[in-house]
Amino acid sequence: MPLLISGYKITMACSSLDSARDWFSKAVANAIEVIGKKSDGELHQSLPDGPVMGGAPRFAVVGAIADHTAHHRGALTVYSRLLGKVPKMPYADM
């Protein structure tokens, strides 16, 4: 649990869009590194029983995180437009 609390504090410390993007880029790079070190067997193990993805193979979390991130990007786009700003296309530079 301390990792989540620490991550929360770091996220809340972002005071600009640039610092938030930097934090997000580092988090994605870390996730790629961690997942890349896992064996196929580890990635195919089932997640513990529970209300969120319980019993699904561990690799399914990657797609779920991508969907969740897209949801938040969409919400931020709506908020930006409500403030009269025109946000960049989120996937234009990929």
ABEGO torsion letter per residue (X at the ends): XAAAAAAAAAAAABABAAAAAAAAAAAAAAAAAAAAABBAAAAABBBBBEABGBGBBAAAAAAAAAAAAAAAAAAAAAAAAAAGBBBBBAAAAX
